[in-house]
Amino acid sequence: MGDSRAAVRRSAVLLAIVAAALLAALVLGAGRLAERRATAELAGRAAAALPLATASLAAVIEKQRLVPTVLARDPEVIALLFVPDEPARDRLDDKLAEIAADADSAVIYLVGADGIAIAASNAGTPQSFVGSDYGFRTYFTAAMAEGRGMQYGLGTVSGRPGLYLSQRVESALGALGVVVVKVELDDLEARWRESGLVVQVTDAEGVVLAGTDPAWRFTTTRPLADEAATRHGLQLDAPLRPAPLRYDGAGQASLAGAPFVFAAGPVGPAAPGWTLAAFLPAVPAIGTAVRSAQVTALLAGLLVAGIGYALLRRRRWAIARQAALAALNADLERRVGLRTDQLKSTNAALAAEIGEREAAETRVRVLRDDLAQANRLSILGQVSAGVAHEINQPLAAIRTYAESGGRLLDAGHAADARENFREIVGVTERIAAITQTLRGFARRGAGEIRPVVAEEAIDGALALLAGRIRDAGVTVRREPVPPDVAVVAGRIRLEQVLVNLLQNALDAVRGVERPTVAITVRATAETVAIAVSDNGPGVPPDVREQLFMPFTTTKETGLGLGLVISGDIAREFGGALALEPEEGEGTVFVLTLPRAAA
């Protein structure tokens, strides 16, 4: 007995040691995973910030590049280079000062072909550039040789670093001089610092030109091939010292001994050879993520261990209950068997009842379709006289064209006779269109629901009622409908609804002075509303509430089923048919349908 208890204790100790080791591994693994994820997130943030920082630098350079480009064509600049004149130089000094203030330029100055500055925005100040010799500066020699130049370096007068952008002034006689603008990037560097980024801008040789820390300016990120030449280009006397930067791996670096995550890329055409790098400090974010992940993993491990311990404690209790549950399950299975037999008989009765209801619903649908077809045939009976009249006119025209064509042939006028025969073809096409519309409307509407152009459905309904509209002297007003406005419906049944509404409107304006029926279409992104209105006497108040009930009508010979059938068709399309509240004279019915996708 004692040996058994000792074995149990040893097993418990061993299990605790294994659990502790697993928990420690889990905590360490969670820390490493969190570190990788935090580093990747910082790299993504740096990559996202890089285009904005690059674009801000390029925008400053491109903006300042316009200044010498425009001034190189200025008549006052060209005139002063041709004939140096004291009053003219004073005016140009003032003008350059105004432009420098508006463009946020550090200084703008004009250099003659001999390299001597003859006008400047800082003229009259202790740091005036006027009279200074800049013939040795790279931006001057490049502009004189190639038309434009660009150089970053220390100012010979101000001692402040900046970017010099130059443009050659030309005339028919050749190069007259160079316009130069100096740009100091202090404001841009301040904005970068406010954003929380650490930014470095380096030239093609790896020399830091600008950034959020002025102390790193004119340091090198890699060994130089010719330090003397580089210092000469930057106008530096002091030696170039290495930047406090060490690259630790892909996207990671140490700045002044602190770990950072960075992204780098070229500035682009605005500054060829320049590279901008955006750094984000890694310590706070990664440290917080690692600690959070380790604490979470520790708590999760302890929770799992606690749950495991609780499960082990419950296992004995579960085994004890298993026998009792087995007996209960046997009794439950017996009761379930009895209940299953009862449910089977109930389901059989329910299935029979469902079959009877489905058969009844089928009969209702057939009856509704028959009623809608009867309504269409009734409408055809009402419009047949008008359609016959529409056909009689083209037939009379055909006879006239044929007789006159025969006479023209007898007279030898073949060209005129051919024109008559072409007219006959056109008239027969019109008769075919009328009969085609009539045949389509008479067919039993198919169940297919598809996009239908609203304008075409309205045209079809008006074509069926054209004779009645003309004989009644009714004015039909229509607003133009865009050709892309389509509804989800069936073409024939949609025309049936529109014909019903138009016939009701024509009946309503009978005997009215200047009878008018208006059709308007209002489309939104999801629905299309077709409104049919008239200037008749309107619907009596006692009828309005029951207008869509079967056998409700204001006509002496009407059955009161047209609006009921039309409303059912509209609901089948997923829409609705409604009578608008009465405001003023007349009646307005609005058919709202889902709009078909373009």
C-alpha positions as CSV (number, residue, x, y, z in Angstrom):
1,M,0.0,0.0,0.0
2,G,2.8,2.4,0.9
3,D,4.7,1.6,-2.3
4,S,1.6,2.3,-4.3
5,R,1.1,5.7,-2.7
6,A,4.8,6.5,-3.3
7,A,4.5,5.6,-6.9
8,V,1.5,7.9,-7.2
9,R,3.4,10.7,-5.6
10,R,6.4,10.2,-8.0
11,S,4.0,10.2,-11.0
12,A,2.4,13.4,-9.8
13,V,5.9,15.1,-9.3
14,L,7.0,13.9,-12.7
15,L,3.8,15.2,-14.3
16,A,4.2,18.6,-12.6
17,I,7.8,18.9,-13.9
18,V,6.7,18.0,-17.4
19,A,3.8,20.5,-17.2
20,A,6.2,23.3,-15.9
21,A,8.7,22.6,-18.8
22,L,5.9,22.7,-21.4
23,L,4.6,26.0,-19.8
24,A,8.1,27.5,-20.0
25,A,8.4,26.5,-23.6
26,L,5.0,27.9,-24.4
27,V,5.9,31.2,-22.8
28,L,9.2,31.5,-24.7
29,G,7.7,30.4,-28.0
30,A,4.8,33.0,-27.6
31,G,7.4,35.7,-26.9
32,R,9.4,34.8,-30.1
33,L,6.3,34.7,-32.2
34,A,5.1,38.0,-30.8
35,E,8.5,39.5,-31.5
36,R,8.3,38.4,-35.2
37,R,4.8,39.7,-35.6
38,A,5.5,43.0,-34.0
39,T,8.6,43.4,-36.1
40,A,6.6,42.6,-39.3
41,E,3.9,45.1,-38.2
42,L,6.5,47.8,-37.6
43,A,8.1,47.0,-41.0
44,G,4.7,47.4,-42.6
45,R,4.1,50.7,-40.9
46,A,7.5,51.9,-42.0
47,A,6.8,50.8,-45.6
48,A,3.5,52.6,-45.5
49,A,5.1,55.8,-44.1
50,L,7.9,55.7,-46.7
51,P,5.9,56.9,-49.7
52,L,4.4,59.8,-47.7
53,A,7.8,61.0,-46.5
54,T,9.3,60.5,-50.0
55,A,6.4,62.4,-51.6
56,S,6.8,65.3,-49.2
57,L,10.5,65.7,-50.0
58,A,9.9,65.3,-53.8
59,A,7.1,67.9,-53.6
60,V,9.3,70.4,-51.9
61,I,12.0,69.9,-54.5
62,E,9.6,70.0,-57.5
63,K,8.0,73.2,-56.2
64,Q,11.3,74.9,-55.8
65,R,12.5,73.6,-59.1
66,L,9.8,75.7,-60.8
67,V,11.2,79.0,-59.4
68,P,14.5,79.1,-61.4
69,T,12.8,77.6,-64.4
70,V,10.2,80.4,-64.6
71,L,12.6,83.2,-63.7
72,A,15.0,82.1,-66.4
73,R,12.4,83.3,-68.9
74,D,11.6,86.5,-67.1
75,P,12.3,89.6,-69.3
76,E,13.7,91.6,-66.3
77,V,16.2,88.8,-65.6
78,I,17.3,88.6,-69.3
79,A,17.5,92.5,-69.6
80,L,19.7,92.8,-66.5
81,L,22.1,90.1,-67.8
82,F,22.3,92.0,-71.1
83,V,22.8,95.5,-69.6
84,P,23.6,95.7,-65.9
85,D,21.7,98.7,-64.5
86,E,21.5,99.8,-60.9
87,P,17.8,100.7,-60.8
88,A,16.9,97.6,-62.7
89,R,19.0,95.5,-60.3
90,D,17.2,97.1,-57.3
91,R,13.8,96.2,-58.8
92,L,14.9,92.7,-59.5
93,D,16.2,92.3,-55.9
94,D,12.8,93.3,-54.5
95,K,11.1,91.0,-56.9
96,L,13.3,88.0,-55.9
97,A,12.7,88.8,-52.2
98,E,8.9,88.7,-52.8
99,I,9.1,85.4,-54.7
100,A,11.4,83.9,-52.1
101,A,8.9,84.8,-49.3
102,D,5.9,83.4,-51.3
103,A,7.7,80.2,-52.3
104,D,9.4,79.6,-48.9
105,S,12.8,79.6,-50.6
106,A,15.9,80.4,-48.5
107,V,17.3,82.7,-51.1
108,I,17.0,83.3,-54.9
109,Y,19.9,84.9,-56.8
110,L,21.0,85.6,-60.3
111,V,24.6,84.8,-61.4
112,G,26.2,86.2,-64.5
113,A,28.1,84.2,-67.0
114,D,31.4,85.0,-65.2
115,G,30.1,83.4,-62.0
116,I,29.5,86.6,-60.1
117,A,26.1,87.1,-58.4
118,I,24.5,90.3,-59.7
119,A,21.1,90.2,-57.9
120,A,19.7,88.3,-54.9
121,S,16.6,88.1,-52.7
122,N,18.9,88.9,-49.7
123,A,20.5,92.0,-51.2
124,G,21.1,94.7,-48.7
125,T,21.5,92.3,-45.8
126,P,24.8,91.3,-44.0
127,Q,24.6,87.9,-45.8
128,S,23.9,89.4,-49.3
129,F,25.1,87.1,-52.1
130,V,25.6,90.1,-54.5
131,G,29.2,90.3,-55.7
132,S,30.1,86.8,-54.5
133,D,31.9,84.5,-57.0
134,Y,30.0,81.2,-57.5
135,G,31.7,80.1,-60.7
136,F,33.3,77.2,-58.9
137,R,30.0,75.7,-57.6
138,T,28.8,72.5,-59.2
139,Y,25.3,73.8,-59.7
140,F,26.7,76.8,-61.7
141,T,29.0,74.8,-64.0
142,A,26.3,72.1,-64.5
143,A,23.6,74.7,-65.5
144,M,26.0,76.5,-67.8
145,A,26.9,73.2,-69.5
146,E,23.7,71.3,-69.4
147,G,20.9,73.8,-68.8
148,R,20.1,73.0,-65.2
149,G,22.0,71.9,-62.1
150,M,21.4,70.5,-58.6
151,Q,23.8,70.4,-55.6
152,Y,23.5,69.9,-51.9
153,G,26.1,71.5,-49.7
154,L,27.1,74.2,-47.2
155,G,26.6,77.8,-48.1
156,T,29.8,79.8,-48.6
157,V,28.2,83.0,-47.1
158,S,25.5,81.7,-44.7
159,G,27.3,78.5,-43.6
160,R,23.9,76.8,-43.6
161,P,23.3,73.6,-45.6
162,G,20.8,73.5,-48.3
163,L,19.8,72.2,-51.8
164,Y,20.8,74.5,-54.7
165,L,18.6,74.2,-57.8
166,S,19.8,76.2,-60.9
167,Q,18.5,77.0,-64.4
168,R,20.5,78.5,-67.3
169,V,19.2,81.8,-68.8
170,E,19.5,81.7,-72.5
171,S,19.1,84.1,-75.4
172,A,19.7,84.0,-79.1
173,L,23.3,84.9,-78.4
174,G,23.8,82.0,-76.0
175,A,24.0,81.5,-72.3
176,L,23.7,84.7,-70.3
177,G,23.9,83.4,-66.7
178,V,22.2,81.2,-64.2
179,V,19.2,81.6,-61.8
180,V,19.7,79.7,-58.5
181,V,17.3,79.0,-55.7
182,K,18.5,77.6,-52.4
183,V,16.2,75.4,-50.4
184,E,16.6,74.6,-46.7
185,L,14.8,71.6,-45.5
186,D,14.4,72.6,-41.9
187,D,10.5,72.8,-42.0
188,L,10.2,69.5,-43.7
189,E,12.5,67.9,-41.2
190,A,10.4,69.4,-38.4
191,R,7.2,67.9,-39.9
192,W,8.9,64.5,-40.0
193,R,9.9,64.7,-36.4
194,E,6.3,65.6,-35.4
195,S,5.0,62.5,-37.2
196,G,7.1,60.3,-34.9
197,L,9.3,58.9,-37.8
198,V,13.1,58.9,-37.9
199,V,14.0,59.9,-41.4
200,Q,17.4,59.9,-43.2
201,V,18.1,61.2,-46.7
202,T,21.3,60.0,-48.3
203,D,22.9,60.8,-51.6
204,A,24.3,58.3,-54.1
205,E,27.6,58.0,-52.1
206,G,25.7,57.2,-48.8
207,V,26.3,60.7,-47.2
208,V,23.4,61.8,-44.9
209,L,22.1,65.1,-46.3
210,A,18.9,65.6,-44.3
211,G,16.8,63.9,-41.6
212,T,15.1,64.2,-38.3
213,D,18.3,64.5,-36.4
214,P,20.5,67.4,-37.6
215,A,23.6,65.9,-35.8
216,W,23.7,63.1,-38.4
217,R,23.9,65.4,-41.3
218,F,27.1,65.0,-43.4
219,T,27.9,61.6,-41.9
220,T,28.5,58.5,-44.1
221,T,26.5,55.2,-44.1
222,R,29.2,53.4,-46.0
223,P,32.9,53.9,-46.9
224,L,33.6,56.5,-49.6
225,A,35.6,55.9,-52.8
226,D,37.0,59.4,-52.8
227,E,36.4,61.4,-49.6
228,A,38.2,64.5,-50.9
229,A,36.0,64.7,-54.0
230,T,32.8,64.2,-51.9
231,R,33.8,66.9,-49.4
232,H,34.6,69.3,-52.3
233,G,31.1,68.7,-53.8
234,L,29.5,69.3,-50.4
235,Q,31.7,72.4,-49.7
236,L,32.9,70.8,-46.5
237,D,36.3,71.4,-44.8
238,A,35.9,69.0,-41.9
239,P,36.3,65.2,-42.4
240,L,33.2,63.0,-42.9
241,R,32.6,60.8,-39.9
242,P,30.6,57.5,-40.0
243,A,26.9,57.7,-39.2
244,P,25.7,56.0,-36.0
245,L,24.0,53.3,-38.1
246,R,24.4,49.6,-38.2
247,Y,22.3,47.3,-40.3
248,D,21.4,44.1,-38.4
249,G,19.4,42.3,-41.0
250,A,16.6,42.7,-43.6
251,G,14.5,45.7,-42.5
252,Q,16.3,46.1,-39.1
253,A,19.1,48.4,-38.0
254,S,20.6,50.1,-35.0
255,L,20.6,53.9,-34.8
256,A,22.8,55.3,-32.1
257,G,22.8,51.9,-30.4
258,A,19.0,51.6,-30.3
259,P,17.1,49.0,-32.4
260,F,14.9,50.2,-35.2
261,V,12.8,48.8,-38.1
262,F,13.2,50.6,-41.4
263,A,12.1,50.8,-45.0
264,A,14.1,52.6,-47.7
265,G,13.6,53.7,-51.3
266,P,14.7,56.2,-54.0
267,V,13.4,59.7,-53.9
268,G,12.8,59.5,-57.6
269,P,13.3,61.9,-60.6
270,A,13.1,65.0,-58.3
271,A,16.4,64.0,-56.7
272,P,18.3,61.4,-58.8
273,G,20.5,59.1,-56.7
274,W,19.0,60.2,-53.4
275,T,17.5,57.5,-51.0
276,L,15.1,58.1,-48.2
277,A,14.9,55.7,-45.2
278,A,12.1,55.8,-42.7
279,F,12.9,54.2,-39.2
280,L,10.5,53.2,-36.4
281,P,11.9,52.5,-32.9
282,A,11.5,48.8,-32.1
283,V,12.0,48.7,-28.4
284,P,8.6,50.0,-27.1
285,A,6.4,48.2,-29.5
286,I,8.2,44.9,-29.7
287,G,8.8,44.8,-25.9
288,T,5.2,45.5,-25.1
289,A,4.1,42.8,-27.6
290,V,6.5,40.2,-26.2
291,R,5.4,40.9,-22.6
292,S,1.8,40.8,-23.5
293,A,2.2,37.5,-25.5
294,Q,4.2,35.9,-22.7
295,V,1.7,36.9,-20.0
296,T,-1.2,35.7,-22.2
297,A,0.6,32.4,-22.8
298,L,1.4,32.0,-19.1
299,L,-2.2,32.6,-18.1
300,A,-3.5,30.3,-20.9
301,G,-1.1,27.6,-19.8
302,L,-2.1,27.9,-16.2
303,L,-5.8,27.8,-17.3
304,V,-5.2,24.7,-19.3
305,A,-3.3,23.1,-16.4
306,G,-6.2,24.0,-14.1
307,I,-8.7,22.6,-16.5
308,G,-6.6,19.4,-16.9
309,Y,-6.5,19.0,-13.1
310,A,-10.2,19.5,-12.8
311,L,-10.8,17.0,-15.6
312,L,-8.7,14.4,-13.8
313,R,-10.7,15.0,-10.6
314,R,-13.9,14.6,-12.4
315,R,-12.9,11.4,-14.1
316,R,-13.4,9.3,-11.1
317,W,-16.8,10.9,-10.5
318,A,-17.7,10.2,-14.1
319,I,-16.8,6.6,-13.8
320,A,-19.0,6.2,-10.8
321,R,-21.9,7.8,-12.6
322,Q,-21.4,5.7,-15.7
323,A,-23.2,2.6,-14.3
324,A,-26.2,4.8,-13.2
325,L,-26.3,6.5,-16.6
326,A,-26.3,3.1,-18.4
327,A,-29.5,2.1,-16.6
328,L,-31.1,5.5,-17.3
329,N,-30.1,5.2,-21.0
330,A,-31.8,1.8,-21.3
331,D,-35.0,3.2,-19.9
332,L,-34.7,6.3,-22.1
333,E,-34.2,4.2,-25.2
334,R,-37.4,2.3,-24.4
335,R,-39.3,5.5,-24.0
336,V,-37.8,7.0,-27.1
337,G,-38.9,3.9,-29.1
338,L,-42.5,4.4,-27.9
339,R,-42.4,8.1,-28.7
340,T,-40.8,7.4,-32.1
341,D,-43.7,5.2,-33.1
342,Q,-46.2,8.0,-32.1
343,L,-44.2,10.5,-34.1
344,K,-44.2,8.3,-37.2
345,S,-48.0,8.1,-37.2
346,T,-48.3,11.8,-36.6
347,N,-45.8,12.6,-39.5
348,A,-47.7,10.4,-41.9
349,A,-50.9,12.3,-41.1
350,L,-49.1,15.6,-41.5
351,A,-47.6,14.5,-44.8
352,A,-51.0,13.8,-46.1
353,E,-52.3,17.2,-45.0
354,I,-49.3,18.9,-46.6
355,G,-50.0,17.1,-49.9
356,E,-53.6,18.3,-49.8
357,R,-52.5,21.9,-49.1
358,E,-50.0,21.8,-52.0
359,A,-52.7,20.5,-54.4
360,A,-55.0,23.3,-53.2
361,E,-52.2,25.9,-53.7
362,T,-51.6,24.5,-57.2
363,R,-55.3,24.9,-58.1
364,V,-55.2,28.5,-56.8
365,R,-52.2,29.3,-58.9
366,V,-53.8,27.8,-62.0
367,L,-57.0,29.7,-61.3
368,R,-55.1,32.9,-60.8
369,D,-53.2,32.5,-64.1
370,D,-56.5,31.7,-65.9
371,L,-58.0,34.8,-64.4
372,A,-55.0,36.9,-65.5
373,Q,-55.3,35.5,-69.0
374,A,-59.0,36.2,-69.1
375,N,-58.2,39.7,-68.0
376,R,-55.8,40.1,-70.9
377,L,-58.3,38.7,-73.4
378,S,-60.9,41.1,-72.0
379,I,-58.5,44.0,-72.5
380,L,-57.9,42.7,-76.1
381,G,-61.6,42.8,-76.7
382,Q,-61.7,46.4,-75.6
383,V,-58.8,47.5,-77.7
384,S,-59.5,45.4,-80.8
385,A,-61.5,48.1,-82.5
386,G,-58.6,50.6,-82.1
387,V,-56.1,48.1,-83.3
388,A,-58.3,47.3,-86.4
389,H,-58.5,51.1,-87.1
390,E,-54.6,51.2,-86.8
391,I,-54.4,48.5,-89.4
392,N,-57.0,49.9,-91.8
393,Q,-55.1,53.1,-92.3
394,P,-51.8,51.3,-93.4
395,L,-53.9,49.0,-95.6
396,A,-55.5,52.0,-97.4
397,A,-52.0,53.5,-97.7
398,I,-50.7,50.2,-99.3
399,R,-53.6,50.3,-101.9
400,T,-52.9,53.9,-102.8
401,Y,-49.1,53.3,-103.1
402,A,-49.7,50.2,-105.2
403,E,-52.1,51.9,-107.6
404,S,-50.0,54.9,-108.0
405,G,-46.9,52.7,-108.5
406,G,-48.6,50.9,-111.3
407,R,-49.4,54.1,-113.0
408,L,-45.9,55.3,-112.6
409,L,-44.6,52.1,-114.2
410,D,-47.0,52.6,-117.1
411,A,-45.7,56.1,-117.5
412,G,-42.0,54.9,-117.4
413,H,-41.2,56.5,-114.1
414,A,-39.5,53.4,-112.6
415,A,-37.5,55.4,-109.9
416,D,-40.7,57.0,-108.5
417,A,-42.5,53.6,-108.7
418,R,-39.6,52.0,-106.8
419,E,-40.0,54.7,-104.1
420,N,-43.7,53.8,-103.8
421,F,-42.9,50.1,-103.3
422,R,-40.3,51.0,-100.6
423,E,-43.1,52.9,-98.8
424,I,-45.3,49.8,-99.1
425,V,-42.6,47.8,-97.4
426,G,-42.4,50.3,-94.6
427,V,-46.2,50.3,-94.1
428,T,-46.2,46.5,-93.9
429,E,-43.5,46.6,-91.3
430,R,-45.8,48.9,-89.2
431,I,-48.7,46.4,-89.6
432,A,-46.4,43.6,-88.5
433,A,-45.3,45.5,-85.4
434,I,-49.0,46.2,-84.4
435,T,-50.0,42.5,-84.9
436,Q,-46.9,41.3,-83.2
437,T,-47.7,43.4,-80.1
438,L,-51.3,42.1,-80.2
439,R,-50.2,38.5,-80.5
440,G,-47.6,38.8,-77.7
441,F,-50.2,40.4,-75.4
442,A,-52.7,37.6,-76.1
443,R,-50.3,34.8,-75.2
444,R,-50.5,33.3,-71.8
445,G,-47.7,35.0,-69.8
446,A,-44.7,32.7,-69.1
447,G,-43.4,32.4,-65.6
448,E,-40.0,33.7,-66.6
449,I,-38.9,36.9,-64.8
450,R,-36.1,38.8,-66.3
451,P,-34.9,42.3,-66.9
452,V,-37.4,44.3,-69.0
453,V,-36.6,47.8,-70.3
454,A,-39.3,50.1,-68.8
455,E,-39.5,52.3,-71.9
456,E,-40.3,49.3,-74.1
457,A,-43.0,48.0,-71.8
458,I,-44.7,51.4,-71.8
459,D,-44.4,51.6,-75.6
460,G,-46.1,48.2,-75.9
461,A,-49.0,49.2,-73.6
462,L,-49.5,52.5,-75.4
463,A,-49.4,50.7,-78.8
464,L,-52.3,48.5,-77.7
465,L,-54.4,51.5,-76.7
466,A,-53.3,53.9,-79.5
467,G,-56.6,53.8,-81.3
468,R,-58.7,54.4,-78.2
469,I,-56.4,57.3,-77.1
470,R,-56.6,59.0,-80.4
471,D,-60.4,58.6,-80.8
472,A,-61.0,59.9,-77.3
473,G,-58.8,62.9,-77.9
474,V,-56.7,62.2,-74.8
475,T,-53.4,63.9,-74.4
476,V,-50.7,61.5,-73.1
477,R,-47.7,63.2,-71.5
478,R,-44.5,61.2,-71.0
479,E,-41.2,62.1,-69.6
480,P,-38.1,60.7,-71.3
481,V,-36.8,57.5,-69.6
482,P,-33.1,56.6,-69.8
483,P,-32.5,53.5,-71.9
484,D,-30.7,51.7,-69.0
485,V,-33.7,51.8,-66.7
486,A,-35.0,48.2,-66.5
487,V,-37.1,46.3,-64.1
488,V,-37.3,42.7,-62.9
489,A,-40.6,41.4,-64.4
490,G,-42.3,39.4,-67.2
491,R,-42.8,41.5,-70.3
492,I,-46.3,40.4,-71.2
493,R,-47.7,40.5,-67.6
494,L,-46.0,43.9,-67.0
495,E,-47.8,45.3,-70.2
496,Q,-51.0,43.8,-68.8
497,V,-50.7,45.8,-65.6
498,L,-49.8,49.0,-67.5
499,V,-52.8,48.5,-69.9
500,N,-55.1,48.0,-66.9
501,L,-53.9,51.3,-65.3
502,L,-54.1,53.2,-68.7
503,Q,-57.6,51.9,-69.4
504,N,-58.7,53.0,-65.9
505,A,-57.2,56.4,-66.5
506,L,-58.9,56.7,-70.0
507,D,-62.2,55.8,-68.4
508,A,-61.7,58.4,-65.6
509,V,-61.1,61.3,-68.1
510,R,-64.1,60.5,-70.2
511,G,-66.2,63.7,-70.4
512,V,-63.5,65.8,-68.9
513,E,-62.4,69.0,-70.6
514,R,-58.9,68.7,-72.0
515,P,-58.5,65.0,-70.9
516,T,-54.9,64.2,-70.0
517,V,-53.1,61.1,-68.9
518,A,-49.5,61.3,-67.6
519,I,-46.8,58.6,-67.3
520,T,-43.7,59.3,-65.3
521,V,-40.8,57.0,-64.3
522,R,-38.7,57.6,-61.2
523,A,-35.7,55.4,-60.8
524,T,-33.4,54.9,-57.7
525,A,-30.5,52.5,-57.3
526,E,-32.9,49.7,-56.1
527,T,-36.4,50.4,-57.4
528,V,-38.2,51.9,-60.4
529,A,-41.6,53.6,-59.8
530,I,-44.0,54.0,-62.8
531,A,-46.8,56.4,-62.1
532,V,-50.0,56.7,-64.2
533,S,-52.1,59.8,-63.4
534,D,-55.1,61.5,-64.9
535,N,-57.1,64.7,-64.4
536,G,-60.4,62.9,-63.9
537,P,-62.7,63.4,-60.9
538,G,-60.7,61.0,-58.6
539,V,-61.8,58.0,-56.6
540,P,-64.6,58.4,-54.1
541,P,-63.5,58.3,-50.5
542,D,-65.8,55.4,-49.6
543,V,-64.2,53.3,-52.4
544,R,-60.5,54.1,-51.8
545,E,-60.0,51.8,-48.8
546,Q,-61.5,48.8,-50.6
547,L,-60.2,49.6,-54.1
548,F,-57.9,46.5,-54.2
549,M,-60.6,44.1,-52.9
550,P,-62.2,41.8,-55.5
551,F,-65.4,43.0,-57.2
552,T,-64.8,46.6,-56.0
553,T,-65.4,49.0,-58.9
554,T,-66.7,52.5,-59.8
555,K,-67.6,51.4,-63.4
556,E,-71.1,50.4,-64.4
557,T,-69.9,47.4,-66.4
558,G,-66.7,46.6,-64.5
559,L,-66.1,43.4,-62.5
560,G,-63.6,45.0,-60.1
561,L,-60.9,42.4,-60.8
562,G,-58.4,44.5,-62.9
563,L,-56.6,46.1,-60.0
564,V,-56.7,42.9,-57.9
565,I,-55.0,41.0,-60.7
566,S,-52.5,43.8,-61.3
567,G,-51.6,44.0,-57.6
568,D,-51.0,40.2,-57.6
569,I,-48.7,40.5,-60.6
570,A,-46.8,43.3,-59.0
571,R,-46.3,41.3,-55.8
572,E,-45.1,38.3,-57.8
573,F,-42.4,40.5,-59.4
574,G,-41.3,41.6,-55.9
575,G,-43.0,45.0,-56.2
576,A,-46.2,46.7,-55.2
577,L,-49.1,48.6,-56.7
578,A,-50.6,51.5,-54.7
579,L,-53.0,54.4,-55.0
580,E,-51.3,57.6,-53.9
581,P,-53.1,59.8,-51.3
582,E,-55.4,62.3,-53.1
583,E,-53.9,65.7,-53.5
584,G,-55.8,68.0,-55.9
585,E,-57.7,66.6,-58.9
586,G,-57.3,63.2,-60.6
587,T,-56.0,59.9,-59.6
588,V,-52.4,58.6,-59.4
589,F,-51.5,54.9,-59.4
590,V,-47.9,54.0,-58.7
591,L,-46.4,50.6,-59.8
592,T,-43.1,50.0,-57.9
593,L,-40.8,47.2,-59.1
594,P,-37.2,46.1,-58.3
595,R,-34.6,47.7,-60.6
596,A,-32.7,45.2,-62.8
597,A,-28.9,45.4,-62.6
598,A,-27.3,47.3,-65.4
